[in-house]
Amino acid sequence: MGRDKPVLIAAASGRALAAGARRAGYVPLVVDGFGDQDTLADAGRHVRVDFARPIDGDRLMSALQTLADGCDCAGIVYGSGFEDRVDLLGNIGKRWPLLGNPPDTIARVKNPLDFAATCQVAKIPHPETSLVPAVDLTGWLIKRIGGAGGWHVASADKSGARKDIYFQRQVKGQPVSALLLGDGRSALVLGFSAQWTAPTPRYPFRYGGAVRPAPLPTDVRQAMIDAVGRLVAIMPLVGLNSADFVVDGDAIQLLEVNPRPGATFDLFEPEGSSLFALHVDACRGTLPTSSPSYRGAMAGAIVYAKRNVAAAPALDWPEWTADRPPAGTRIEIEQPVCSVFARGETAAEARQLVEQRSANVHALFDSGMQ
């Protein structure tokens, strides 16, 4: 099938997927929750819908229908926002081909007990997980089922069990994510990224950024690749997914899998190829024969607002920024302002530069409001 046709994109933030679709030769028709400047620049059409929980399913379906009206769409690629709305994703899949994991796979991946049992069968180390609180909650975390981005994670307390949460024992080590392509039978790991948090008292595990490549010993890399292979042999993942591990020395534990393109999409765009195209091809059953090669290192981070912003200023955004809010956008404290990226010879250099650029954005933003 040719790649000169429209494709629907639905995500809390659709900018990275829209840019990837353009690079792959598609015309992206985007529904997301931000409507950032660079998203609008890449989108053939765009409709803004609030992806805050719970998503208004009727409004989202109406937006998708508006975007697709008169178009022969290749299908729909979805990002974050659907992990706890597999019913809605199922309804979308009845109207357009899903270029991603089907709802039943997402339900399995995001069911904490099902996922823990799968890890046990696959002989993949996984933290102790429970739907009910332990007598002693010291060293335990509370997580929302279907949550993403670390917003839903906190130290466990005595609030008791709820239908939408689970408890997981906290493990020490470095967070490392494996980006993988699946075809429903096997998987190809494209690379590894080291991640860090941007904690606040309210959101102590909020996602801060990532850098690739993650500095890992060869045997640890191979152990993670083998673990991913055993997992996909049981859970038939397709397209781009990320497996989030914690690495402590030569020991690994798999925390969870994000069953869709995620936060490191920009970091793994290959030279002379297209990550979006690789995702679509994998969803249709075709994996590349080998992983793409990447030069040097690349880091990406999210810049969060330090205070409430009634109206974002009109700025001359640096080329190393993305997810740029239109002038006049209201931004709440602790919510994303934009993304920043940096390259370097080493992961350490790239991360240092991306942190400098994050500080530069804060200064630019403040000067624009004076």
N, C-alpha and C positions, 0 to 999 in steps of 0.2 A: 504494500500500500504506500502511495506517495506521501510525502511529508509537507505538501504545499496546501494543506487543508486545515480548517479550524479544529481546535481542541478546547474543551472546557476545562477550567481549572477552578477548584474550590478549596479554600484554605483560610485559616485565621489570618495569615499573611501570605498573599499569593505572588509577591514580587519575584522571589528566586525562581519559582516554577515558570512564571511568565517569561522571564529573561531566558531561561533554559529552553522553553518551547520556541522562542524566536530564533535562538541559535540553531535549533534542530530543524528549522524551516517551517514550523507550524504557525498558525495565527491564533494566539491565546485569547480566549474569551473568559474573563476572570470575574469571579465573585469572591470578595474577601472582606475583612473587617476594617481595613485601614484606608485604602484608596490612595496610597502614597504616590508621590510625583513620578518616580521611576516605574512603578507598576502601571500607571496610566499611560506612560510613554510606550511601554511594550504591548499593552493590551489592545487588541482589535476592538473589543468592547469591554466595558466594566460596569458592575453593579456592586454597590457597597451594602453588606448585610452584617449586622452585629453577630459575631461568633461567641459572645459571652454566654456562659451556661445559663439556661438551656437555649440552644439554637432554636429559632423559630422555623420549624420545618416547612411550614406552608410558604413562608416568605422566601426561604432559600430555594424551594422548588420553583416558585414563580420567577425568581431572579434567573435561575438557570434556563428556564423556558424562554424568558425574554432574550437572553444572550444567544440561545441556540436557534431562535426563530429564523427560518429561511436558510439555515446552514446545514450542511451534511457533515456533522462533527465526527471526528475520529473516535471520540469517547471522552471520558472525563478522568483527569488526574487529580487526586485529592491529597491535601497535606494535613496538617494538624487541625484538630477540631472535631473529629468524628470518632475518636477512640471510645467514647461512651455513648455514641448514637448510631450503633450498627443498624438499628431499625430504619433510621433516616437514610443511611447509606444503601440499605437494601431497596428502598423506594427509588432512590436515584438510579440504581443499577437496573431497575425495570424499564427505565426510560432511555438510558444511554449506556454503552459498554463501559464497565469499570476498568480503567487501566491502573490496577493496583490490587491489593489483597481483597478477596470477597468478604462480606460481612461475617460469615461463620468462622473464617480464619482469624479475623480481628477479635471476635468474641473469645476465641480460645486463647489467643496471645494475651489478652487483657484480663482474663479471669485469673486472679492471683493463685488460686489453688490448682487450677488446671495447668497453669504455667509451671508451678512448682513441681507438680507430678511429672510433667513432661521432662523437666530438667533431671529429675531423679532417674527416669527411664533412660534418658540419653547420657547419664553419668556425667552431668555438668554440675559442678559446685554452684549452689544457689543458697542465699541466706534463708534462715528459718522464717516461715511466713504463716500467718494465722488471721482468721477473720474475727477472733475474739482476743481481748487483751490478756497478756500474761499477768500473773499475780504481782511480779516485780517488773515494772516497765523500764527500768534502767537499761540503757543501751538499745532501746527499741525506737523505731520510727513509725509514724502514722502516715499513710498515703491514700489519696483518693483513687478509687478504681477508674481507670481510663484517663488519669491525669497526665499532663505533659509539661515540660519546661521547668520542672522543679518547684513550681508555684504551690503544688498540692502536698508537698512533703514537709513534715515538721517532727520534732521530737514528740514521742508518744506521751500522753497524759492519762488521767483517770476519767476521761470523758465517756468511756465505754464504747461498745460496738455500735456501728451504724451500717446501714445497707450499702452505703457508697464508699466505705473505707476499709482498709486492711492494715495489718501490723506486720512489720518486717524488721528483723534484727539488723542493727547497723553494723557494717563491716568496715574495717580500716583499709586504706590503700588509695591509689591514684585512680580516679575515674578515667576509663579509656573506652572509646566507642569504636566498634568495627562497622564500617559501611559495607553492606553486602548487597549483591544482586541475586535474586532467586528466580528459578523458573518453575517452582512447584515440586521439583524433584531433588535438585542440588543447588548449591550456592557458590558464588565466587566473591571472595572478600576483596574489595577494591582498595582498602587502606584502613589505617587506624589514626584516630585523633585523640589527643589528651584534652580533657575538659576541665573547666573551673567554674566556680559559682560566683555570684554577685549577691552576697547575703545581706539581708536587712533583719531587724528584730522580728518583723512580721513574716518575712519570707526567707528563712535561713538557708534554703537550698535552691534558691532561684538561679537559673542558668545564666552564666556570665559570658562564656565564650569557649572557643576551642582552637587548637592548633594541630596541623598535620605537618610531618608525621609524628606520631607519638613515639618517644624514645623507648623502645622495647627490645629486650634480648631476643635472639632468634628463636629460642625454645619457647618463650612465652608467646610470641607471635604465632608460632605453629600450634601451640595448645589452644589458642583462641580460634584459629582457623578450623582446627579439628572439631572444637565444640560447636561452632556454627554449622558445620557440615552435619553433625549428628542431630542438631536441632531441626534443621530444614528437612532431614529425612523423615521426621515425625510430624512437624508442622509445615505444611506445604506453602511456604512463603513465596511470593512473586514480586518482581520489581525491586525497587530500592527499599531497604530496611536498615535500621541501625540496631546493633546489639550492644547494650551498655554493660560493660564489665567494671569490676574493681580489681586492680592489680596490686598485690602486696608481695614484693620480691618475685619469686617464681610461682606464687599461688594466684589463681584467678577465681573470681566468682561472677556469675552472670546475674545482673540485677533484673533486667527487663529487656524487651524488644519493642522498638517503635516501628510498627508495621506500615510505614509510609515514608516518603522522602522527608528529611528532617532538617535540623538546624545547620548541619555541615555541608549542605548541598553545594554552596558556593566554593567551598574549599577543595572539592574533588572534581571540579570541571576539568576534563582532560584536554590537553592540547591536540588539536586536529581531530577531535571527536566531540560527542555531545552526551552529557550525563542524562539529559532528558530522553534522548533517543535510546540510550542503553536501557533506561527504565521501561520505556514502551516496548522495546524488543523483548526484554525479559518477561514482561507481563504476557506477551504472546508466545512465550516458550523458547526464546532464543537467547543464549548467553554468549558473550564473546569468548574467544579461546584463551585469552589471558587478561590480566588486569592492566589498565592503562598505566603508563609511567608518568611520574610527576617530578618537576624540577624544584629543587630547593624546598622551602617551607612556606606555609601560608597560615595566617591566623585570622580569626574573625571574632568580634565581640559585639555585644549589645550595649548601647549607651542608654541608661535609664534616667528619667527626670528626677532631680533632687528636690523639686518643689512643684506645686501646681502651676501650670502654664495656661493662662486663659486663652492666649492666641499665639501660636508659634510664629516667630518672625520670618520675613522673607529673607532668605540667605542665599549666598553664592556657595553652594555645597561643594566641598572638595571631592575630587573624582574617586577617592578611596572610601567614600560613604555610600550607603544604600538605604533603602526603606525611608526615604526622605519625606517628612510630613509636609503637606501643602501649607502655605502661609495661612494663618488664621485657625489652624487646628488646635483644639483644646487637648492638653496632655496632662493627665493626672500624675501626682507624685508617685514615684516608683514604677511608672509604666514606661515602655520603650519610647525613646526619642528617635533613634536610628540605629543602623548597624555600621561598623567600621571594619576595614580589612587592611592587612599588611602582609608583605612578603619579605623573606630573609633567607640567608644562606642556611641558617639553622632554625630549629623550632624556637630556641631561646631568643634569637634575634627577632623573629617574627612576632612573638608574644610581647616582647619589650616595646616594639614599635607600635603594635596595635593598642597597647595601654597608653602610650604617649598620645596617639591620635584620639583616643577616647577622651583624654583630658583636653585636647585641643577643641573637640566638639563642644564640650561644656563651656569653654571660654568663648568660642564663636557664638554659641547660642545665647550666652549671657550678654555679649556685646551687641547682638542684634536686637535685644529687648530694651536696650538703654535709649 
